[in-house]
Amino acid sequence: MKEKKTFLTLLIVMGLLVPGCGDSNKSEKRQQEGDTLTNNRPLVDDNEQVGSNISYLRASHARYHEYGAAQAPMPIKDPNSKSISWTIESESEEGAIKLQDHIIFMESRLKNNQNPRGWDKLFLMEAYMKYNGYYTTSVERNDRSVVVSKNANTVCAYEVISAHSDAVSGDFFARGDIMRDYSTRAEAILASGACSDVRGDLERYIDERQIQR
């Protein structure tokens, strides 16, 4: 009888331990697979991602200007060539390096099929376009200046990167706002004739990856 009670006690203890072990295994597997969870949700907030520099950039947003001017950086758009370019001047070389590193970091994430700001449809559309080669990006730094160029190969992709540049200029650089949701703008672009050829693929991509904020 004593042996039976001991056996039952052991089973109860094992029952308490096993769920914890299972969670540990899942966590280890997630770390082995990268920094994403279901629907590519980051294990930590994008603001805390090593290499993103977003905390620094948000705190220093007012220290970036249009090259040779006092105003916030503004994109130069050319719908005919489907290109967008920026020349951004920082008040320090450190600021320029941080900005360049941030852009390279984000490009790497998008190329690896990851989704920063998975709750925002516009950023999901941009991720789809980058991962599938619908636009290219170059970034160069010279002392305190950073030159960024994006070139799209379809009108739909151009509309997406154009909308993204408006968000960066009008909300991030102007006010340091990184939490506004641009999904409504994305839905308008998605419904336009420019995106008719890829609408189905984009809708599936968003449906599979969008997360709740």
C-alpha positions in Angstrom: 0.0 0.0 0.0 2.8 2.3 0.9 4.5 1.6 -2.5 1.2 2.4 -4.3 1.0 5.8 -2.5 4.6 6.5 -3.4 4.0 5.7 -7.0 0.9 7.9 -7.1 2.8 10.7 -5.5 5.5 10.3 -8.2 2.9 10.5 -11.0 1.4 13.7 -9.6 4.9 15.3 -9.3 5.7 14.3 -12.9 2.3 15.7 -14.0 3.3 19.1 -12.5 6.8 19.0 -14.1 6.0 17.9 -17.6 4.0 21.0 -18.7 7.0 23.2 -17.7 9.3 21.0 -19.6 7.1 21.2 -22.6 7.1 25.0 -22.5 10.9 25.0 -22.2 11.3 22.8 -25.2 9.0 25.1 -27.3 10.9 28.1 -26.2 14.2 26.4 -27.1 12.8 25.4 -30.5 11.6 29.0 -31.1 15.1 30.3 -30.4 16.6 27.7 -32.7 14.2 28.8 -35.5 14.9 32.5 -35.0 13.4 35.4 -33.2 9.8 34.7 -34.2 6.7 33.1 -32.8 3.4 32.0 -34.5 2.6 34.4 -37.4 6.2 35.7 -37.2 5.5 37.6 -34.0 8.8 38.7 -32.4 9.8 37.1 -29.1 10.5 40.6 -27.9 9.1 43.9 -29.0 10.6 45.4 -32.1 11.7 48.4 -30.0 14.0 46.0 -28.1 15.5 44.1 -31.0 19.2 44.1 -30.8 20.5 46.2 -33.7 17.3 48.0 -34.4 18.4 51.2 -32.6 14.8 52.3 -32.5 14.9 53.5 -29.0 17.8 55.8 -29.8 16.2 57.0 -33.1 12.9 57.8 -31.4 14.6 59.8 -28.7 16.8 61.6 -31.3 14.2 62.0 -34.1 14.4 65.8 -34.0 18.2 65.7 -34.5 17.7 64.5 -38.1 17.1 67.0 -40.9 16.7 67.4 -44.6 20.3 67.8 -46.0 21.2 71.5 -45.8 17.9 72.5 -44.2 16.3 72.8 -40.8 13.1 70.9 -41.7 12.4 67.2 -41.0 13.7 64.9 -43.7 11.4 64.6 -46.7 11.5 61.9 -49.5 12.0 62.9 -53.1 9.5 60.8 -55.1 9.6 60.0 -58.8 6.5 58.0 -59.9 7.8 57.8 -63.5 10.9 55.8 -62.4 9.1 54.4 -59.4 11.9 55.6 -57.1 12.2 57.3 -53.8 15.3 58.9 -52.4 16.3 60.6 -49.2 19.3 62.6 -48.1 19.2 62.8 -44.3 21.6 64.8 -42.2 22.2 64.0 -38.6 23.6 66.4 -36.0 26.3 63.8 -35.2 28.2 61.1 -36.9 26.9 58.7 -34.3 23.4 59.5 -35.3 24.1 58.8 -38.9 25.7 55.5 -38.1 22.7 54.5 -35.9 20.3 55.4 -38.7 22.3 53.5 -41.3 22.5 50.5 -39.1 18.8 50.6 -38.4 17.9 50.6 -42.1 20.3 47.7 -42.8 18.9 45.8 -39.8 15.3 46.2 -41.1 16.3 45.2 -44.6 17.8 42.0 -43.2 14.7 41.2 -41.4 12.4 41.7 -44.4 14.7 39.7 -46.7 14.6 36.9 -44.1 10.8 36.8 -44.3 10.2 38.4 -40.9 7.5 40.9 -40.1 8.3 44.0 -38.0 5.0 45.7 -36.9 3.0 42.6 -37.8 -0.2 44.5 -36.6 0.2 47.1 -39.4 -1.0 46.0 -42.9 1.2 48.6 -44.6 4.3 47.2 -43.1 3.2 43.7 -43.9 2.7 44.7 -47.5 6.1 46.3 -47.6 7.6 43.1 -46.1 5.9 41.0 -48.9 7.2 43.4 -51.5 10.8 43.2 -50.2 10.8 39.4 -49.6 9.5 38.8 -53.2 11.9 41.2 -54.8 9.5 44.0 -55.9 11.8 46.8 -54.8 15.5 47.3 -53.9 17.1 49.5 -51.3 20.5 51.1 -51.1 21.9 53.0 -48.1 25.2 54.9 -48.0 26.7 57.1 -45.3 29.1 60.0 -45.7 30.2 61.5 -42.3 26.9 62.8 -40.9 24.7 62.2 -44.0 22.8 59.1 -45.0 21.5 58.6 -48.5 18.7 56.1 -49.0 17.3 55.0 -52.3 14.4 52.7 -53.1 13.5 51.5 -56.5 10.3 49.6 -57.3 9.6 47.5 -60.3 5.8 47.7 -60.2 3.4 50.5 -59.6 1.9 48.6 -56.7 5.2 48.3 -55.0 5.9 51.9 -55.6 2.6 52.9 -53.9 3.6 50.8 -50.9 7.1 52.2 -50.4 5.7 55.7 -51.1 3.2 55.3 -48.3 5.9 54.0 -46.0 8.1 57.0 -46.8 5.2 59.4 -45.9 4.8 57.6 -42.5 8.6 57.9 -41.8 8.7 61.5 -42.7 5.4 62.8 -41.3 5.2 60.8 -38.1 8.6 59.4 -37.2 11.0 62.1 -38.1 8.5 64.9 -37.4 7.1 63.7 -34.1 8.9 60.5 -33.1 5.7 58.5 -33.4 6.2 54.8 -34.1 2.8 53.5 -33.0 0.4 54.9 -35.6 -1.4 52.2 -37.6 -1.4 52.7 -41.4 -3.6 49.7 -42.2 -6.3 52.0 -43.6 -3.8 53.4 -46.1 -2.7 49.9 -46.9 -6.3 48.8 -47.6 -6.8 51.7 -50.1 -3.6 50.7 -51.9 -4.6 47.1 -51.9 -8.0 47.9 -53.4 -6.5 50.0 -56.2 -6.0 48.9 -59.8 -2.3 49.1 -59.4 -2.3 46.0 -57.1 -4.9 43.9 -59.0 -2.3 41.4 -60.2 -1.0 40.6 -56.7 -4.0 41.4 -54.6 -4.8 37.8 -53.9 -1.3 36.9 -52.8 -1.1 40.1 -50.6 -4.4 39.3 -48.9 -3.3 35.8 -48.1 0.1 37.1 -46.8 -1.6 39.6 -44.6 -4.2 37.1 -43.4 -1.6 34.5 -42.4 0.7 36.9 -40.7 -1.2 39.8 -39.2 -1.2 39.8 -35.4 -3.3 41.7 -32.8 -1.8 44.8 -31.4 
